[in-house]
Amino acid sequence: MDGRVAVVTGASKGIGEAIARALAEAGARVVVSSRKQEAVDAVAHAIGQAGGEAMAVACNVGRIDEARALVDRTIAEWGGVDVVVNNAAVNPVYGPVLEQDDAVFDKILAVNVKGPLEVCRRAYASMAARGHGSVINVSSIGGVSPEPGLGLYSVSKAALISLTKVMAQEWGPAGVRANVICPGLIRTKFSQALWQDKQVLRRTLAEQPIRRIGVPEDVAGLALFLASDAAAYCTGGVHMADGGYLT
Ligand code: NAP
């Protein structure tokens, strides 16, 4: 990944942080982004300490102007973009869709779907001018098969899968690839309520060929592959990192 510039959203912890670290270890210059400046400063600093190169940029991807500014700043400082990892997402509610209101749905769609689209739209010209680019959208097993209690979130993740395929179709001729990663249950703050619930954990592991829950690094290797030229012929793909849960 030497010389490549990668923007990773939601990179202050969990899966996004692991992806940012993996890309930096492989030689990429990484823009570490999430809503909280102090949080991304800490990750960028740690990457620097480990010999990598990182820049910390605060951005709430649910706000279109901030999503655009994230890409603009990257291009202004580092001359362009080669890789976009749309990893940030929210799931503010749990329960049946009958109980959810429009404001919640709007927020989920703004962060999980419209934000990723805007970051990519803004970065497209730079990637196309370079003749290559890799978009990696972090969806979920819920985007393939809705998870109980996570209805609207699952809908947003299904939309992200479809959006990725659209990008793959429309941008492939310019050399820009787009792929999806669908993590299963990964041990992060985001999924804490699930893996700390003994019943959910037992049920999940009973259905999963690899009988452990994942760690962020289990997703980072796949992201690194998709970001790199090793995946030069891969686009429009939906790649599972779920321990076989959906098989
Ligand atoms: P996490 O550890 O909670 O990290 C979420 C990251 O997103 C943080 O860096 C957070 O930082 C940032 N973030 C939240 N809202 C944001 C916003 N509006 N704009 C920009 N950044 C925002 O979560 P995770 O488990 O690693 O999840 C990462 C991705 O994997 C998500 O897309 C999630 O849907 C997906 N996923 C996770 C699992 C799982 O089991 N963990 C399973 C399937 C899919 P700030 O608070 O500083 O903004």
py3Dmol code that shows the C-alpha trace and the ligand (Angstrom):
import py3Dmol

protein = """\
ATOM      1  CA  MET A   1       0.000   0.000   0.000  1.00  0.00           C
ATOM      2  CA  ASP A   2       3.073   2.277  -0.178  1.00  0.00           C
ATOM      3  CA  GLY A   3       2.134   5.725  -1.434  1.00  0.00           C
ATOM      4  CA  ARG A   4      -1.602   5.067  -1.263  1.00  0.00           C
ATOM      5  CA  VAL A   5      -3.911   7.408   0.656  1.00  0.00           C
ATOM      6  CA  ALA A   6      -6.778   5.811   2.597  1.00  0.00           C
ATOM      7  CA  VAL A   7      -9.667   7.504   4.363  1.00  0.00           C
ATOM      8  CA  VAL A   8     -11.251   5.410   7.130  1.00  0.00           C
ATOM      9  CA  THR A   9     -14.417   6.602   8.860  1.00  0.00           C
ATOM     10  CA  GLY A  10     -15.305   5.436  12.348  1.00  0.00           C
ATOM     11  CA  ALA A  11     -11.618   4.755  12.933  1.00  0.00           C
ATOM     12  CA  SER A  12     -11.327   5.789  16.584  1.00  0.00           C
ATOM     13  CA  LYS A  13     -12.095   2.300  17.858  1.00  0.00           C
ATOM     14  CA  GLY A  14     -13.313  -1.168  16.999  1.00  0.00           C
ATOM     15  CA  ILE A  15     -13.271  -2.423  13.423  1.00  0.00           C
ATOM     16  CA  GLY A  16     -12.381   0.965  11.904  1.00  0.00           C
ATOM     17  CA  GLU A  17      -9.346   1.375  14.138  1.00  0.00           C
ATOM     18  CA  ALA A  18      -8.128  -2.127  13.263  1.00  0.00           C
ATOM     19  CA  ILE A  19      -8.548  -1.378   9.544  1.00  0.00           C
ATOM     20  CA  ALA A  20      -6.711   1.957   9.868  1.00  0.00           C
ATOM     21  CA  ARG A  21      -3.824   0.275  11.698  1.00  0.00           C
ATOM     22  CA  ALA A  22      -3.620  -2.559   9.149  1.00  0.00           C
ATOM     23  CA  LEU A  23      -3.550  -0.146   6.203  1.00  0.00           C
ATOM     24  CA  ALA A  24      -0.867   1.970   7.884  1.00  0.00           C
ATOM     25  CA  GLU A  25       1.215  -1.116   8.698  1.00  0.00           C
ATOM     26  CA  ALA A  26       1.032  -2.021   5.016  1.00  0.00           C
ATOM     27  CA  GLY A  27       2.459   1.399   4.102  1.00  0.00           C
ATOM     28  CA  ALA A  28      -0.626   3.514   3.339  1.00  0.00           C
ATOM     29  CA  ARG A  29      -1.029   7.062   4.585  1.00  0.00           C
ATOM     30  CA  VAL A  30      -4.241   6.885   6.589  1.00  0.00           C
ATOM     31  CA  VAL A  31      -6.815   9.532   7.442  1.00  0.00           C
ATOM     32  CA  VAL A  32      -8.257   8.450  10.773  1.00  0.00           C
ATOM     33  CA  SER A  33     -11.732   9.887  11.185  1.00  0.00           C
ATOM     34  CA  SER A  34     -14.650   9.822  13.623  1.00  0.00           C
ATOM     35  CA  ARG A  35     -16.788  12.429  15.372  1.00  0.00           C
ATOM     36  CA  LYS A  36     -14.424  13.064  18.284  1.00  0.00           C
ATOM     37  CA  GLN A  37     -11.133  14.843  17.565  1.00  0.00           C
ATOM     38  CA  GLU A  38      -9.379  13.608  20.751  1.00  0.00           C
ATOM     39  CA  ALA A  39     -10.306  10.022  19.929  1.00  0.00           C
ATOM     40  CA  VAL A  40      -8.899  10.153  16.399  1.00  0.00           C
ATOM     41  CA  ASP A  41      -5.838  12.093  17.577  1.00  0.00           C
ATOM     42  CA  ALA A  42      -5.015   9.183  19.894  1.00  0.00           C
ATOM     43  CA  VAL A  43      -5.265   6.557  17.134  1.00  0.00           C
ATOM     44  CA  ALA A  44      -3.272   8.671  14.657  1.00  0.00           C
ATOM     45  CA  HIS A  45      -0.611   9.205  17.306  1.00  0.00           C
ATOM     46  CA  ALA A  46      -0.397   5.457  18.013  1.00  0.00           C
ATOM     47  CA  ILE A  47      -0.032   4.737  14.295  1.00  0.00           C
ATOM     48  CA  GLY A  48       2.772   7.290  14.113  1.00  0.00           C
ATOM     49  CA  GLN A  49       4.485   5.722  17.117  1.00  0.00           C
ATOM     50  CA  ALA A  50       4.361   2.365  15.344  1.00  0.00           C
ATOM     51  CA  GLY A  51       6.157   3.853  12.322  1.00  0.00           C
ATOM     52  CA  GLY A  52       3.116   4.592  10.161  1.00  0.00           C
ATOM     53  CA  GLU A  53       1.719   7.828   8.795  1.00  0.00           C
ATOM     54  CA  ALA A  54      -1.702   9.067   9.843  1.00  0.00           C
ATOM     55  CA  MET A  55      -3.731  12.259   9.956  1.00  0.00           C
ATOM     56  CA  ALA A  56      -6.656  12.738  12.342  1.00  0.00           C
ATOM     57  CA  VAL A  57      -9.741  14.518  11.000  1.00  0.00           C
ATOM     58  CA  ALA A  58     -12.969  14.826  12.979  1.00  0.00           C
ATOM     59  CA  CYS A  59     -16.094  14.275  10.892  1.00  0.00           C
ATOM     60  CA  ASN A  60     -19.675  13.269  11.546  1.00  0.00           C
ATOM     61  CA  VAL A  61     -20.469  11.466   8.294  1.00  0.00           C
ATOM     62  CA  GLY A  62     -24.172  12.026   8.899  1.00  0.00           C
ATOM     63  CA  ARG A  63     -23.614  15.698   8.091  1.00  0.00           C
ATOM     64  CA  ILE A  64     -23.107  16.170   4.369  1.00  0.00           C
ATOM     65  CA  ASP A  65     -20.892  19.259   4.715  1.00  0.00           C
ATOM     66  CA  GLU A  66     -18.560  17.420   7.120  1.00  0.00           C
ATOM     67  CA  ALA A  67     -18.415  14.363   4.846  1.00  0.00           C
ATOM     68  CA  ARG A  68     -17.342  16.604   1.967  1.00  0.00           C
ATOM     69  CA  ALA A  69     -14.843  18.484   4.124  1.00  0.00           C
ATOM     70  CA  LEU A  70     -13.211  15.187   5.164  1.00  0.00           C
ATOM     71  CA  VAL A  71     -12.376  14.365   1.554  1.00  0.00           C
ATOM     72  CA  ASP A  72     -11.460  17.942   0.640  1.00  0.00           C
ATOM     73  CA  ARG A  73      -8.981  18.133   3.530  1.00  0.00           C
ATOM     74  CA  THR A  74      -7.424  14.795   2.515  1.00  0.00           C
ATOM     75  CA  ILE A  75      -6.939  15.974  -1.057  1.00  0.00           C
ATOM     76  CA  ALA A  76      -5.609  19.364   0.056  1.00  0.00           C
ATOM     77  CA  GLU A  77      -3.040  17.796   2.412  1.00  0.00           C
ATOM     78  CA  TRP A  78      -2.087  14.593   0.643  1.00  0.00           C
ATOM     79  CA  GLY A  79      -2.939  15.286  -2.990  1.00  0.00           C
ATOM     80  CA  GLY A  80      -5.669  12.695  -3.565  1.00  0.00           C
ATOM     81  CA  VAL A  81      -7.500   9.601  -2.404  1.00  0.00           C
ATOM     82  CA  ASP A  82      -6.914   5.963  -3.353  1.00  0.00           C
ATOM     83  CA  VAL A  83      -9.002   4.094  -0.782  1.00  0.00           C
ATOM     84  CA  VAL A  84     -12.227   4.926   1.043  1.00  0.00           C
ATOM     85  CA  VAL A  85     -13.379   2.733   3.917  1.00  0.00           C
ATOM     86  CA  ASN A  86     -16.905   3.642   4.970  1.00  0.00           C
ATOM     87  CA  ASN A  87     -17.002   1.981   8.359  1.00  0.00           C
ATOM     88  CA  ALA A  88     -18.824   4.462  10.630  1.00  0.00           C
ATOM     89  CA  ALA A  89     -22.423   3.535  11.438  1.00  0.00           C
ATOM     90  CA  VAL A  90     -25.069   4.004  14.079  1.00  0.00           C
ATOM     91  CA  ASN A  91     -27.803   1.879  15.528  1.00  0.00           C
ATOM     92  CA  PRO A  92     -29.617   4.084  18.033  1.00  0.00           C
ATOM     93  CA  VAL A  93     -32.612   1.784  18.598  1.00  0.00           C
ATOM     94  CA  TYR A  94     -33.448  -1.822  19.296  1.00  0.00           C
ATOM     95  CA  GLY A  95     -36.920  -3.299  18.790  1.00  0.00           C
ATOM     96  CA  PRO A  96     -39.720  -3.765  16.257  1.00  0.00           C
ATOM     97  CA  VAL A  97     -40.105  -1.248  13.416  1.00  0.00           C
ATOM     98  CA  LEU A  98     -43.658  -0.474  14.591  1.00  0.00           C
ATOM     99  CA  GLU A  99     -42.097   1.297  17.549  1.00  0.00           C
ATOM    100  CA  GLN A 100     -39.573   3.379  15.596  1.00  0.00           C
ATOM    101  CA  ASP A 101     -40.255   6.893  14.399  1.00  0.00           C
ATOM    102  CA  ASP A 102     -39.146   8.698  11.250  1.00  0.00           C
ATOM    103  CA  ALA A 103     -36.506  10.805  12.970  1.00  0.00           C
ATOM    104  CA  VAL A 104     -34.652   7.679  14.045  1.00  0.00           C
ATOM    105  CA  PHE A 105     -34.865   6.195  10.557  1.00  0.00           C
ATOM    106  CA  ASP A 106     -33.607   9.466   9.051  1.00  0.00           C
ATOM    107  CA  LYS A 107     -30.588   9.434  11.377  1.00  0.00           C
ATOM    108  CA  ILE A 108     -29.764   5.817  10.563  1.00  0.00           C
ATOM    109  CA  LEU A 109     -29.983   6.477   6.839  1.00  0.00           C
ATOM    110  CA  ALA A 110     -27.988   9.717   7.089  1.00  0.00           C
ATOM    111  CA  VAL A 111     -25.009   8.057   8.795  1.00  0.00           C
ATOM    112  CA  ASN A 112     -25.152   4.522   7.367  1.00  0.00           C
ATOM    113  CA  VAL A 113     -26.097   5.252   3.736  1.00  0.00           C
ATOM    114  CA  LYS A 114     -26.069   8.908   2.697  1.00  0.00           C
ATOM    115  CA  GLY A 115     -22.768   9.691   4.438  1.00  0.00           C
ATOM    116  CA  PRO A 116     -20.895   6.846   2.705  1.00  0.00           C
ATOM    117  CA  LEU A 117     -22.371   7.914  -0.634  1.00  0.00           C
ATOM    118  CA  GLU A 118     -21.259  11.503  -0.124  1.00  0.00           C
ATOM    119  CA  VAL A 119     -17.711  10.581   0.947  1.00  0.00           C
ATOM    120  CA  CYS A 120     -17.379   8.406  -2.159  1.00  0.00           C
ATOM    121  CA  ARG A 121     -18.956  10.931  -4.516  1.00  0.00           C
ATOM    122  CA  ARG A 122     -16.531  13.549  -3.273  1.00  0.00           C
ATOM    123  CA  ALA A 123     -13.532  11.210  -3.631  1.00  0.00           C
ATOM    124  CA  TYR A 124     -14.537   9.755  -6.998  1.00  0.00           C
ATOM    125  CA  ALA A 125     -12.899  12.383  -9.242  1.00  0.00           C
ATOM    126  CA  SER A 126      -9.571  11.942  -7.474  1.00  0.00           C
ATOM    127  CA  MET A 127      -9.691   8.136  -7.678  1.00  0.00           C
ATOM    128  CA  ALA A 128     -10.760   8.225 -11.321  1.00  0.00           C
ATOM    129  CA  ALA A 129      -7.991  10.695 -12.194  1.00  0.00           C
ATOM    130  CA  ARG A 130      -5.485   8.245 -10.689  1.00  0.00           C
ATOM    131  CA  GLY A 131      -7.003   5.415 -12.708  1.00  0.00           C
ATOM    132  CA  HIS A 132      -7.564   3.292  -9.647  1.00  0.00           C
ATOM    133  CA  GLY A 133      -9.491   3.379  -6.411  1.00  0.00           C
ATOM    134  CA  SER A 134     -10.996   1.047  -3.879  1.00  0.00           C
ATOM    135  CA  VAL A 135     -14.167   1.687  -1.932  1.00  0.00           C
ATOM    136  CA  ILE A 136     -14.856  -0.647   0.974  1.00  0.00           C
ATOM    137  CA  ASN A 137     -18.232  -0.325   2.618  1.00  0.00           C
ATOM    138  CA  VAL A 138     -18.689  -2.025   5.974  1.00  0.00           C
ATOM    139  CA  SER A 139     -22.201  -3.432   6.033  1.00  0.00           C
ATOM    140  CA  SER A 140     -23.343  -6.313   8.256  1.00  0.00           C
ATOM    141  CA  ILE A 141     -24.768  -9.823   8.167  1.00  0.00           C
ATOM    142  CA  GLY A 142     -27.978  -7.898   8.970  1.00  0.00           C
ATOM    143  CA  GLY A 143     -27.764  -6.341   5.513  1.00  0.00           C
ATOM    144  CA  VAL A 144     -28.035  -9.806   3.965  1.00  0.00           C
ATOM    145  CA  SER A 145     -30.535 -11.303   6.397  1.00  0.00           C
ATOM    146  CA  PRO A 146     -32.257  -8.943   8.866  1.00  0.00           C
ATOM    147  CA  GLU A 147     -31.316  -9.428  12.491  1.00  0.00           C
ATOM    148  CA  PRO A 148     -34.227  -9.605  14.982  1.00  0.00           C
ATOM    149  CA  GLY A 149     -34.689  -6.271  16.763  1.00  0.00           C
ATOM    150  CA  LEU A 150     -32.344  -4.516  14.347  1.00  0.00           C
ATOM    151  CA  GLY A 151     -34.870  -3.896  11.561  1.00  0.00           C
ATOM    152  CA  LEU A 152     -34.118  -0.343  10.451  1.00  0.00           C
ATOM    153  CA  TYR A 153     -30.386  -0.846  10.897  1.00  0.00           C
ATOM    154  CA  SER A 154     -30.623  -3.983   8.746  1.00  0.00           C
ATOM    155  CA  VAL A 155     -32.520  -2.029   6.090  1.00  0.00           C
ATOM    156  CA  SER A 156     -29.764   0.599   6.028  1.00  0.00           C
ATOM    157  CA  LYS A 157     -27.092  -2.083   5.716  1.00  0.00           C
ATOM    158  CA  ALA A 158     -28.995  -3.735   2.841  1.00  0.00           C
ATOM    159  CA  ALA A 159     -29.130  -0.333   1.142  1.00  0.00           C
ATOM    160  CA  LEU A 160     -25.378   0.008   1.609  1.00  0.00           C
ATOM    161  CA  ILE A 161     -24.837  -3.343  -0.122  1.00  0.00           C
ATOM    162  CA  SER A 162     -26.975  -2.215  -3.042  1.00  0.00           C
ATOM    163  CA  LEU A 163     -25.226   1.160  -3.144  1.00  0.00           C
ATOM    164  CA  THR A 164     -21.865  -0.607  -3.333  1.00  0.00           C
ATOM    165  CA  LYS A 165     -23.010  -2.639  -6.325  1.00  0.00           C
ATOM    166  CA  VAL A 166     -24.205   0.544  -8.021  1.00  0.00           C
ATOM    167  CA  MET A 167     -20.788   2.140  -7.452  1.00  0.00           C
ATOM    168  CA  ALA A 168     -19.079  -0.987  -8.783  1.00  0.00           C
ATOM    169  CA  GLN A 169     -21.189  -0.864 -11.954  1.00  0.00           C
ATOM    170  CA  GLU A 170     -20.907   2.863 -12.576  1.00  0.00           C
ATOM    171  CA  TRP A 171     -17.276   3.409 -11.541  1.00  0.00           C
ATOM    172  CA  GLY A 172     -15.577   0.207 -12.677  1.00  0.00           C
ATOM    173  CA  PRO A 173     -14.824   1.573 -16.155  1.00  0.00           C
ATOM    174  CA  ALA A 174     -12.763   4.341 -14.501  1.00  0.00           C
ATOM    175  CA  GLY A 175     -10.788   1.793 -12.490  1.00  0.00           C
ATOM    176  CA  VAL A 176     -12.621   2.398  -9.228  1.00  0.00           C
ATOM    177  CA  ARG A 177     -13.626  -0.805  -7.436  1.00  0.00           C
ATOM    178  CA  ALA A 178     -16.285  -1.076  -4.720  1.00  0.00           C
ATOM    179  CA  ASN A 179     -16.814  -3.987  -2.352  1.00  0.00           C
ATOM    180  CA  VAL A 180     -18.751  -4.741   0.805  1.00  0.00           C
ATOM    181  CA  ILE A 181     -17.650  -6.443   3.977  1.00  0.00           C
ATOM    182  CA  CYS A 182     -20.363  -8.000   6.138  1.00  0.00           C
ATOM    183  CA  PRO A 183     -19.051  -8.642   9.630  1.00  0.00           C
ATOM    184  CA  GLY A 184     -20.818 -11.076  11.908  1.00  0.00           C
ATOM    185  CA  LEU A 185     -20.653 -10.686  15.665  1.00  0.00           C
ATOM    186  CA  ILE A 186     -17.406  -8.836  16.409  1.00  0.00           C
ATOM    187  CA  ARG A 187     -16.332  -7.958  19.944  1.00  0.00           C
ATOM    188  CA  THR A 188     -16.607  -4.127  19.991  1.00  0.00           C
ATOM    189  CA  LYS A 189     -18.489  -1.480  21.955  1.00  0.00           C
ATOM    190  CA  PHE A 190     -21.097  -1.307  19.174  1.00  0.00           C
ATOM    191  CA  SER A 191     -22.165  -4.927  19.675  1.00  0.00           C
ATOM    192  CA  GLN A 192     -21.611  -5.107  23.444  1.00  0.00           C
ATOM    193  CA  ALA A 193     -25.299  -5.613  24.228  1.00  0.00           C
ATOM    194  CA  LEU A 194     -25.280  -8.717  21.998  1.00  0.00           C
ATOM    195  CA  TRP A 195     -22.080 -10.479  23.076  1.00  0.00           C
ATOM    196  CA  GLN A 196     -22.648  -9.687  26.746  1.00  0.00           C
ATOM    197  CA  ASP A 197     -26.069 -11.355  26.561  1.00  0.00           C
ATOM    198  CA  LYS A 198     -25.288 -15.001  27.363  1.00  0.00           C
ATOM    199  CA  GLN A 199     -28.363 -16.304  25.514  1.00  0.00           C
ATOM    200  CA  VAL A 200     -27.594 -14.371  22.322  1.00  0.00           C
ATOM    201  CA  LEU A 201     -23.964 -15.444  22.496  1.00  0.00           C
ATOM    202  CA  ARG A 202     -24.852 -19.129  22.993  1.00  0.00           C
ATOM    203  CA  ARG A 203     -27.397 -19.044  20.122  1.00  0.00           C
ATOM    204  CA  THR A 204     -24.967 -17.284  17.785  1.00  0.00           C
ATOM    205  CA  LEU A 205     -22.085 -19.618  18.467  1.00  0.00           C
ATOM    206  CA  ALA A 206     -24.281 -22.698  18.169  1.00  0.00           C
ATOM    207  CA  GLU A 207     -25.123 -21.668  14.575  1.00  0.00           C
ATOM    208  CA  GLN A 208     -21.616 -20.592  13.649  1.00  0.00           C
ATOM    209  CA  PRO A 209     -19.038 -23.019  12.207  1.00  0.00           C
ATOM    210  CA  ILE A 210     -16.145 -21.057  13.725  1.00  0.00           C
ATOM    211  CA  ARG A 211     -17.231 -21.196  17.345  1.00  0.00           C
ATOM    212  CA  ARG A 212     -15.963 -17.902  18.648  1.00  0.00           C
ATOM    213  CA  ILE A 213     -17.025 -14.320  18.180  1.00  0.00           C
ATOM    214  CA  GLY A 214     -14.806 -12.216  15.995  1.00  0.00           C
ATOM    215  CA  VAL A 215     -12.283  -9.545  16.897  1.00  0.00           C
ATOM    216  CA  PRO A 216     -11.734  -6.372  14.834  1.00  0.00           C
ATOM    217  CA  GLU A 217      -8.540  -7.810  13.318  1.00  0.00           C
ATOM    218  CA  ASP A 218     -10.657 -10.590  11.755  1.00  0.00           C
ATOM    219  CA  VAL A 219     -12.207  -7.898   9.558  1.00  0.00           C
ATOM    220  CA  ALA A 220      -9.075  -5.816   8.974  1.00  0.00           C
ATOM    221  CA  GLY A 221      -7.280  -8.489   6.921  1.00  0.00           C
ATOM    222  CA  LEU A 222     -10.166  -8.673   4.462  1.00  0.00           C
ATOM    223  CA  ALA A 223     -10.290  -4.877   4.207  1.00  0.00           C
ATOM    224  CA  LEU A 224      -6.554  -4.745   3.514  1.00  0.00           C
ATOM    225  CA  PHE A 225      -6.931  -7.330   0.743  1.00  0.00           C
ATOM    226  CA  LEU A 226      -9.802  -5.413  -0.872  1.00  0.00           C
ATOM    227  CA  ALA A 227      -7.894  -2.118  -0.612  1.00  0.00           C
ATOM    228  CA  SER A 228      -4.805  -3.558  -2.287  1.00  0.00           C
ATOM    229  CA  ASP A 229      -3.952  -4.456  -5.865  1.00  0.00           C
ATOM    230  CA  ALA A 230      -4.208  -8.113  -4.826  1.00  0.00           C
ATOM    231  CA  ALA A 231      -7.956  -7.530  -5.268  1.00  0.00           C
ATOM    232  CA  ALA A 232      -7.558  -5.774  -8.638  1.00  0.00           C
ATOM    233  CA  TYR A 233     -10.183  -8.026 -10.283  1.00  0.00           C
ATOM    234  CA  CYS A 234     -12.663  -7.917  -7.387  1.00  0.00           C
ATOM    235  CA  THR A 235     -15.519  -5.461  -7.507  1.00  0.00           C
ATOM    236  CA  GLY A 236     -19.195  -5.516  -6.558  1.00  0.00           C
ATOM    237  CA  GLY A 237     -18.516  -8.329  -4.115  1.00  0.00           C
ATOM    238  CA  VAL A 238     -20.210  -9.026  -0.814  1.00  0.00           C
ATOM    239  CA  HIS A 239     -17.557 -10.521   1.443  1.00  0.00           C
ATOM    240  CA  MET A 240     -18.501 -12.159   4.717  1.00  0.00           C
ATOM    241  CA  ALA A 241     -16.369 -11.956   7.860  1.00  0.00           C
ATOM    242  CA  ASP A 242     -18.814 -13.812  10.077  1.00  0.00           C
ATOM    243  CA  GLY A 243     -17.194 -17.087  11.117  1.00  0.00           C
ATOM    244  CA  GLY A 244     -19.557 -18.790   8.681  1.00  0.00           C
ATOM    245  CA  TYR A 245     -22.681 -17.658  10.573  1.00  0.00           C
ATOM    246  CA  LEU A 246     -24.757 -17.121   7.412  1.00  0.00           C
ATOM    247  CA  THR A 247     -23.752 -20.379   5.722  1.00  0.00           C
TER     248      THR A 247
END
"""
ligand_1 = """\
48
NAP
P -17.539 0.773 17.388
O -16.403 0.044 18.014
O -18.631 1.283 18.248
O -16.937 1.993 16.546
C -17.775 2.843 15.827
C -16.945 3.952 15.241
O -17.767 4.825 14.479
C -16.253 4.807 16.285
O -14.985 5.181 15.797
C -17.165 6.032 16.390
O -16.386 7.096 16.902
C -17.592 6.179 14.939
N -18.844 6.881 14.664
C -20.067 6.680 15.198
N -20.968 7.508 14.658
C -20.296 8.253 13.733
C -20.675 9.277 12.847
N -21.934 9.744 12.792
N -19.736 9.822 12.045
C -18.450 9.377 12.090
N -18.022 8.421 12.929
C -18.955 7.858 13.733
O -18.249 -0.095 16.243
P -17.776 -1.350 15.358
O -18.378 -2.559 15.928
O -16.320 -1.304 15.131
O -18.568 -1.061 14.013
C -17.936 -0.660 12.820
C -18.804 -1.057 11.651
O -18.997 -2.470 11.641
C -20.187 -0.431 11.619
O -20.508 -0.088 10.287
C -21.099 -1.547 12.082
O -22.398 -1.420 11.572
C -20.373 -2.741 11.484
N -20.694 -4.009 12.124
C -20.273 -4.300 13.372
C -20.588 -5.530 13.931
C -20.140 -5.923 15.309
O -20.542 -7.007 15.789
N -19.334 -5.141 15.983
C -21.327 -6.453 13.206
C -21.751 -6.138 11.921
C -21.417 -4.911 11.382
P -16.959 8.485 17.508
O -17.842 8.125 18.646
O -15.736 9.253 17.894
O -17.680 9.141 16.377
"""
view = py3Dmol.view(width=600, height=400)
view.addModel(protein, "pdb")
view.setStyle({"model": 0}, {"cartoon": {"style": "trace"}})
view.addModel(ligand_1, "xyz")
view.setStyle({"model": 1}, {"stick": {}})
view.zoomTo()
view.show()
